[in-house]
């Protein structure tokens, strides 16, 4: 949370220094479920070195902070990164449709993200526990009547979508929260563009407008070059029915270059690289400028 917040602040300080004060006065909260994913991965033989991980993320942030201007976040700088490769995104583009046709999508997902596979198709209560963490946090903020700017990254976009759908349609929550709105939802490196992943979303078996959340006003999606998690990097085409049914005001896609490093090599899925990017800084400051935001606190997840 501290590193991501610092990255977001650094991007705004770089491009809109007069807006940093407003960001600093925004209340920020996180729906945390890292302990649950860590326990799952460790049970499957994965190992996590917290101090090394946080140190590497801090080093990535310091590297990105040293980039002086927004126009230095383009393809020329990206092509110079060590270890840059489009191979994983290329494999995802080629393999995902074929494996989906023969029913092997989930083994592919499990090979790169065991926690995502467990969330989407596991037999445990892992998915419900993750949704509960996000749902409880989001409902508490809604209950306070605050204006909400929701940020999700990677697999968190799937969890957030499902929670937003629950609040819209699940009778356990829709009666109380069905009319509540998230002012802006910002998805970073989202896998929601993948046709086969969408088959596992809550509401995917419903018809017409009931497939989708009804509580988003504006949806901005930022996808980085070579980020294999969002190998299908546009969402406006996949969720155009939400516009047709007037369930959302706008769904906008943005293509960027993520300059973050992970252990010395290019990491286009890095949350730090997304948060500090000029496009994200522009989306956030535009929202900070809106009239409604000036009236009340903003909460990000």
N, C-alpha and C positions, 0 to 999 in steps of 0.2 A: 504493500500500500504506500509506504513512504517513498519507494523508488519510483513507482508509477506517478504519484502525485508530483514528485520533484521533476520528472520528465515532462509532464504536462505544463508545469509552471515555467520550466526552462524554455519550452517552445513559445509560450506566450510572451515571456520576458524578451526573447530574441526578436519576435515579429511585432508585438504590440505592447511595448513596455509600459504604456500608460494604463493598461488594463490589468496589470498584475494585482493591484490593490483589490479590484473587484473579485478576482479569483481567490485571493487569500481570505476574503470574507465570506466565501461560500463554504457551507458545511459539507463535509465529505464523509461518506461511510462506505464500508465494503461488506458484501455478503461473502463471508469466508467459508470455504469448504476444503481447503488444502489438506487439513488433517485427515479427511475422509479419503481423498484421492491418494495421499501418501500411504495410508494404511493398506489400501487395496493394492497399490503397486509393490509395496514391500512384501505383502503376502504372496506375490507372484515372482519374488526373487529380485526385484529392483532395489537399488541402493541409492540413498540420497545423502549428500554431504551439504548441509545447510550453509555452513560458513563459506564454503567454496562457491556455492551457487550464488549467494548474495554478493560475494566479492566480485564474481564475474559480471553480474548484472550492474553493479556499481561502476565497474570499469567500462562497461558498454555505455552507461549514461555519461560518464566523464568524457569519453571519446566523442559522443554526439553533442555534448555541450560545447565542445571546442569548435564546432562548425559555426562560423560567424553569421551567415546570412541564409535566408530561406532559399535563395536561388542556388545554393550548393547541395540541394537534396534531389538532384536530377540523375539522369541515366549515366552521365559522364562519370560522376563520383561513384555511382553504384558499380559500374563496370570495372572499377579499380579495386574493389574489395577483394581481399584474399579468400580463396575457397568459394567464390561465387559460382553457383551452378543452377541451371534450370532443369537438371535431370529429375529431381523428385517431383516437381510440378508436371514435367512431361510424362513421367510414368503414371502419375495420378490421372492426368487427362486421358491417357490411352487405356489404362487398365480399368479404371472405375466403370465406364459404360459396359465393357465386355464382361467383367466379373459380376456386375449387377445382373446381366442377362442370364447368367448361369448360377445365380444365387450365392456368389462368393464375396459379396461386398463386405460383409462383416469380418471375415478373416483378413481381408486387406486392411480394414480399419484397425483391427486388433494388432496387426503387425507393426503399426506406427503409433497407436494410442490405445493401450489396453483399458484405460479408464473410460475413454469415449465409447469403446465397444461394450463395456459393462453397462454404461449408462443407457445406451440405445437398445440393447438386446439381452442384457443379463437377467438372471433369474432371482437375484438378491434384491434387497430393499435399497441398494445403492442409489438408484435414480431418484427415488422418493426422498431420501435423506438430503440429496443435493438440492432438489427443488424446495424442500422445507426450509433450508437455510436462506435461500434467495427469497422465497415467498414471505417468510416471517419478517425479514428486513424490509422488503418492499411494502408490505401491508402496514407495518409500523409507521413508515414514512407517509404513506397515503393517509393514515389515520390522523396525522399531524396537520394535514392540509397543505403540505409543502409542494412547491413546484419541482418537478423531477426531471433531471437529465441522467439517463441511464446509459452507462458504458459497459459493454461486454466484449470479451476477447476470446477468439478461438472456440473451444468447447463451451465456454460460458455463454456464447450466443445461443446454443441449443438449449441450455438450461433456462436462460432468460425467456426465450420464445415459449417454451412449455409453461413456464410460470405465468406469463402474460396470457396465454391461452386459458389456463386454469381460472384465473381471475375473471376472465371474460365469459366462460361457458360452464365451468364445473359448478354444480349447484351448491357445493360446500362453501364456495367463496363468491360466486357471481352475484348472489343477492345483495351482498354487502359492498363488493368492489367492482361490480360489472360496469358501473357508470364512471368510474375513476379513470383518469388519463395520465399517461407518461408523456410529458411535453415533447421530449426528444429522446430517441433511442439511437445511439451510435454503436455500430458493430465494427470491430476491427479483426481482420483476418478470419472472417466468418465462414464456416463450412456449410451454411444454409443454402448455398447455391447448388449443392450436389443433389441430383434427382433422387438418388437412392437413400441418402440420409434423410431427406424430407419425408420418406415413407415411414420413418420411425417417430416422427414428431407427434405430439398429442394433437388430436383433431384431424390427423391425416386421413382417417376413414370416414370423416364427416363429409357432407355435401355442401356445395355452394359456400356462402359466407361463414358457415359454422366451422370451416377448417382453420380460420385465422383468428388471431387476437383482435379485439375491437377497441383496445385501450391505448393505441399509439397515435400521436398527432403527426410527428415528423420522424422519418427514419433515414439516417445517413449511414452508408456502408463504405468503409475504406478497405481496399485490398491492395496488397503489395505484389509487385513483380516477383515471380518465382516462389511465392508462398504457397506450398503445396496443400496446406490446410484449406485454403480458399481457391483451389485450382479452377473452379468455376467462379470467377470473381465478380459477377454481376448478380444482383438480387432484384433489381427493378423489373426484369423480364419474368423472373420466377414468381414474384408476388404481385404482378399487375392486376390480378383479380381483386386484391385488397383495394386498389384504386377504383376498379369497376364497381365494387359494392360500397364505395365511399366509407371504407373502414379506416383509412389513413389519408392524410392530406398530401404527403409526398414520400416517395422512396427514391433516393438519389445514390448513385454509385460514383466512387472516385478511385482512380488507379494511381498508385504512388510507388516510390522506390524507398524501401526500408534499409537504412544504412547501418543497422546495428550489427555488432559482432558477438559471437558466442564462442568462447575459448579460442579467439583469434581468427575465426572464420565467419563468413557472411551468414547471418541468421535473419532471413526476411520475414519470419513469423514473430519476431521479438516484440513483446508488448511495449518495452521501453522505446524501441524504434518507431512504433506506431504513435505512442503518446506524445513524443517530442516533434513529430513531423509537422511541417507548416500547414498541411491540409487540416489536421486535427485542431491545431491552434486557431485556424480560421473558423471552423465549425463552432468551437467553444466560445470564441469571442463574439461571433455573430449572435449566439444565443444569449450571452451575457448582456448584449445590447438591447434585447427585446424588452418591451415595456413591462410585461408580466414578471420578468425575472427581478426587476428592480424593486418589486413590491414584497418579495418574500425570500427566504433562504432556498438554496438549491441543494439537492442531495444527489450524489452520484454513487452508483454501485459498481 
